[in-house]
């Protein structure tokens, strides 16, 4: 196999950058493992939300309670418009 040319690499990089920008604008939620071993969730706000395995499992165990709490307190919560 031959090595890709500079122009081919440049075109590929431009395509990857365009895909990344489209993903950012779409508001897609993305998961990554942090340097310290936590799970980071990107796409919820300006900064990622990072918790460790045990914290995520505890939170996921109470999801029904969290949903109920949010619904019960919806009138007190600030809702983002648009």
ABEGO torsion letter per residue (X at the ends): XBBBBAAAAAAAAAAAAAAAAAAAAAGBBBBBBBAAGBBBBBGABABBBBBBAAAAAAAAAAAAAAAAAAAAAAAABBBBBX
